[in-house]
Amino acid sequence: MAIRYQLIERAPADVWSVLADPYRYADWVVGTAETAPREGDWPELGSSLSYTIPLGPRMAEGYTVVRRFDPPQYLELEARSGIGSARIAFEIRPWGENTLVIVDEHPLSGLGNRLHNTLLDAVIQLRHRGMLARLARVVEETHPRARGEKGTASPARSSASGEAGHD
């Protein structure tokens, strides 16, 4: 199982606002670039984003469709590219004054599904570590805490919280 979590030192509404912004997708999703709305009103059920995936000197295309939309607690996506698709589920939990984000990803079709094993899950874990750390950074930069506002850790520790994970 490729499940990982990240404590983000902002309120769930702040996290949700970044997840719901189609133009911020490439800022926190590792491996994507040049995102744009494709269909519907992101992140409503059935809406989608298209994006490019840099592969050395070449660019591949992919898109992501919203399969479950239950703000501000759940966002479940199906990411599709030329090599298959994957289910990526986000759970957003209040954690005191902060937010615990849990991501769970599983290949659905294509090469990733055929080759799915513990080694692939380990690779996905590494990708999630980077993705969740980037998400935390984007949320914390987009929604700075007011001076004197409480938090559980100093700002210097906030992006390091991505080191903790669930394997």
C-alpha positions in Angstrom: 0.0 0.0 0.0 1.2 3.5 -0.9 -0.2 5.5 2.0 1.6 8.5 3.4 0.6 11.4 5.7 1.7 15.0 6.2 1.0 17.5 9.0 0.4 20.9 7.5 0.5 23.8 9.9 -2.6 25.5 8.6 -6.4 25.0 8.9 -8.2 22.4 6.6 -9.8 25.3 4.7 -6.4 26.6 3.7 -5.3 23.1 2.5 -8.6 22.7 0.6 -8.2 26.0 -1.1 -4.9 24.9 -2.6 -6.3 21.5 -3.6 -9.2 23.2 -5.3 -7.1 25.6 -7.3 -6.5 24.1 -10.8 -3.7 26.5 -11.5 -1.7 25.4 -8.4 -1.8 21.7 -9.3 1.7 21.6 -10.8 3.1 23.6 -7.8 2.6 20.6 -5.6 2.1 17.5 -7.7 5.5 16.0 -8.5 6.2 15.3 -12.1 3.5 17.6 -13.7 3.9 20.8 -15.5 1.7 23.3 -17.4 -1.7 22.4 -16.0 -5.0 23.7 -17.3 -8.7 23.0 -16.7 -10.0 20.3 -19.2 -13.6 19.7 -18.4 -16.0 21.0 -15.7 -15.4 23.2 -12.7 -12.4 21.8 -10.8 -12.6 20.0 -8.3 -16.3 19.1 -8.7 -17.2 15.5 -9.4 -16.2 14.6 -13.0 -14.2 17.7 -13.7 -10.6 17.2 -15.0 -7.3 18.9 -15.5 -4.8 18.3 -18.3 -1.1 18.6 -17.8 2.3 17.8 -19.4 4.8 15.4 -17.9 8.5 16.3 -18.7 10.4 13.1 -19.7 13.9 14.3 -20.4 13.8 16.3 -23.7 10.2 15.1 -24.5 6.9 15.9 -23.0 4.0 13.4 -22.4 0.4 14.4 -21.8 -1.9 13.3 -19.0 -5.1 14.3 -17.3 -6.7 13.9 -13.9 -10.4 13.3 -13.3 -12.2 14.0 -9.9 -13.9 10.7 -8.9 -14.9 11.7 -5.3 -15.6 15.3 -4.2 -16.6 15.7 -0.5 -15.1 19.1 0.6 -13.3 19.8 2.8 -12.6 16.2 3.8 -12.1 14.0 0.7 -10.7 14.5 -2.8 -10.3 11.3 -4.9 -8.7 11.5 -8.3 -7.9 9.2 -11.2 -4.7 10.3 -12.9 -4.4 9.0 -16.5 -1.4 9.0 -18.8 -0.2 7.0 -21.8 1.0 4.2 -19.5 -2.1 3.7 -17.5 -4.1 5.2 -14.6 -3.9 5.4 -10.8 -6.3 6.2 -8.0 -5.1 9.0 -5.7 -7.2 9.7 -2.6 -6.7 12.6 -0.3 -8.2 12.7 3.2 -8.0 16.1 4.9 -8.4 15.8 8.7 -8.5 18.6 11.3 -5.6 18.1 13.7 -5.8 20.7 16.5 -5.2 24.0 14.8 -3.5 22.2 11.9 -4.4 19.6 9.2 -3.4 16.0 8.7 -3.4 15.1 5.0 -3.4 11.4 4.1 -2.7 10.3 0.6 -3.4 6.8 -0.7 -2.4 5.8 -4.2 -2.9 2.6 -6.2 -2.4 1.8 -9.9 -5.6 1.0 -11.7 -4.6 0.1 -15.2 -1.7 -0.2 -17.6 1.9 -0.8 -16.8 1.7 0.3 -13.2 -1.1 -2.1 -12.5 0.7 -5.0 -14.2 4.0 -4.3 -12.4 2.4 -3.4 -9.0 4.6 -4.8 -6.2 6.3 -3.6 -3.0 9.1 -2.0 -5.0 6.6 0.1 -7.0 4.9 1.1 -3.7 8.3 2.2 -2.4 8.8 4.4 -5.4 5.3 5.9 -4.9 6.2 6.5 -1.3 9.2 8.6 -2.3 7.0 10.6 -4.8 4.4 11.2 -2.1 7.1 12.4 0.4 8.0 15.1 -2.1 4.5 15.8 -3.1 3.2 16.3 0.4 6.2 18.4 1.4 5.5 20.6 -1.6 1.8 20.8 -0.8 2.7 21.9 2.8 5.0 24.5 1.5 2.5 25.9 -1.0 -0.3 26.0 1.6 1.9 27.6 4.2 3.2 30.2 1.7 -0.3 30.9 0.3 -1.8 31.3 3.8 0.8 32.8 6.1 0.0 32.7 9.8 -0.8 36.1 11.4 2.0 37.4 13.6 1.7 35.8 17.1 -0.8 33.1 15.8 -0.3 29.7 17.5 1.3 26.8 15.7 2.7 23.5 16.8 6.1 24.1 15.3 8.4 26.9 14.3 8.3 27.9 10.6 11.7 26.3 10.1 10.3 22.9 10.9 7.1 23.2 8.8 8.5 21.7 5.5 10.5 19.1 7.4 7.3 17.5 8.7 7.1 15.6 5.4 9.7 13.2 6.7 7.2 11.3 8.8 5.2 8.8 6.9 3.2 5.7 6.9 4.5 2.7 5.0 
